[in-house]
Amino acid sequence: MKLYHSPTSPFARKVRILIREKDALGRVTEELISAMEDPAALHAANPLGKIPALVMNDGTSFFDSPLICEYLDVALEGPSFIPAANVERWRVQRLHALADGIMDAAVSLTFERNRPEEQRSEMWMGRWRRAIERSIAVLEDEVTSFDGAVDMGNIAIGAALGYLDFRHAGLGWQSKAPELAGWWKDFSKRPSLAETAPPA
């Protein structure tokens, strides 16, 4: 299998963390690609032109990071990071969805901030910042539930928080969520996260 990714994408990082937690680097080749350059190989793997995209040996492809994670969790050997059923599954998937929402808002904020100043929308930037702040507050309230075995919810939250530190340190989320910041300080030391950290 081949995973198209960018080292700065939090969605791709989430998948790459999972691959390492499954000890499956020997089964998935990671290939750098720039979605902004509209490469034909990426379009063939994902008509939406987004990363990550996972291509099977037979040419079949999966896109959208939650789907890729769900597939790899089942297809790869090793511990399962997405519970199969019942309340625990929905707890993990809820955290996964919240983390993805933080990533969506943060990536949108990055793109908007990179536009010429006169073209930026302060209204949208404010909405995205507030969405991130509200979501961080929820995670701060629930951080004690992150103890125990690592799951897909933890992984996704780690990718989201790492992206905030990388692109939006000015938001100061850690000072507003000290318990979450403490959890993140420890969790970010896992080899799977250290190996996938975005470039400084």
N, C-alpha and C positions, 0 to 999 in steps of 0.2 A: 504494500500500500504506500501511497505517496500523499503527504500533507503539504499543500501550498500554504505558506504563512509569511508574515512579516514579524520581525522581532519587536516591533512597537505596538502591535495589535493586541489588546487585552483579550479579545475573543479567541485569537489564535493561541495566545499564551495559556489560556484555560485548557485547551485541548492538549497542548504540549506538556503541561503539568500532569494531566491525567495519563498520558502515554508513559511518562517517567514513573509515576506512582504504580503503574501496571508492569513496570520493568520490561517495556515492549519496544525499546528503541531499535532492536534488531528486526522488528516486523514492520515498522513504519519509517519510511524515508522522509525527512523534512527538507523541503525545497523552498528557498527564499524567492519571493516574487513581489513585485510592486503593483498593487491593484490600480494605482493612479496612472500607471503607464498603459493600462488596458491591454495586457498581453493576451495573445490568442490562446495560449495554453490554459490560462485561467478561465477565459470565456468558454472554452470547451468543457472545463470541469464544473463551472458554475455560470450559467447564463446571466446571473445577476451581477457578475463581475466583482464579487466580494470574497474576502478571505475570512476565515479559513475555508478550504475546500479539500475534501478527501477523495482520492481516486483509487479505486480497487485495481487489482491486477487484471481484471477482465474489462477495464475501462469504465465500469459503473462509477458514478460519483455521488457523494453526499455533500450537501452544503447546509449552512445554518449551524452554528456551533452547538446548540443543545442537541440537535439530531446527531451530529458527529460524535458528541460525547456519549450519547445513549448507545449508539452503534458500537463504539469502541469498548464500552464497558461490558457489553455482551460478547463481542467477537474476540477480544483479547483475553488470554489466560490471566490468572491472578485474582486478587480480591475484588469484590464488586463495590463500586462507589455510589451506585444508585440503587437503593432498595427496590426489590421486585414488586412489592404491593403494600397496601394498608397505610396506616397513619404515618409511618416513618418515611415512606416514599414521598408523600405529599409535603412533609416537613422539609425534606432535602430539596425537592423541586421548587418549593416556594422560595427558599433561600437562593437557589440557582436563578430563579426569575428576577428576584430583587437585585441580585448582583449584576445580571445582564442589563437591567434597567439603569443602574448606576453607570455601567459602561456606555450604554446608548447615549445618556445625557452628557457624559464626560467627553466622548468622542465628538458629539455634535458641538459641544462647547469649544473643543480644539479646532475643528474646521471653521467655526464662525470667527474665532479669535484670529485665525490666519488670513481672513479676508481683509481687504483694505479697510481702514478704520471707518471711512465714510459709508461703507456698504454693510457694516455690522448691524445686527439687530439687538439692541439692548434689551428689548422685551423678551426675545427668545433666550438670550444669554441669562437673563434673570430667572426665567422659568426653569432652565436646566440646572442652574446653581441651586435653586430652592429644592428641586427634585432630589438632587444629590444630598443636600443637607437633611431633608426629611428622612431619606433612606438610611443615612448614617445614624441618625437618631434611633431608628428602629433597630438597627444592628447593635447599637450600644446597649439598648434595653434587653436584647436577646443573647448577648455574647456568652453568657454562662452556658447556653445550650450547645455551644460549639465544642465543648470538652468531649473527650472520647475519641473514637476512631475517626480518621479523616474520611470525609465523604464529598460528593460532588458539590454540595452547598458550600463547604469550606473552601474547596478549590476555586470555585467561581468568585467567592468573596475575596479571596487572596488576589486573584487576577484583577478584580475591580479596584481594590485598595492600592495595589501596586501601580495601576495606571494613574490614579489620583496623585500619588507621590511623584510619578514621572512627569505628568503634564500639568497638574494643577495643585502644586504644593502651596500656592498662594491662598487656596481655600481654607487652609489651616484645620483640616478635619480632625487631626490627631489631638489638638488642644480641646476640641469640643466633645471628643469621645475617648476619654483616657483609658477606659477598660478595653474598648475595641483596639485602641492603639497598642496596648500591652499585649493583647492576643496576637496582633499582627506582627509585632516585633519578634515574638517567638516563632510564629508560623512561617514567616518569611525566611527563616534559617533552614527550612527543609531543603535538601539537595534539589528536589524537583523545582522549587521556586528559585533558588539561587542560580541554577543552570539556565533558567528561562527569563531572568530579569532583563528588562529592556536596557539598551545601551545607555551609559551615563551621559 
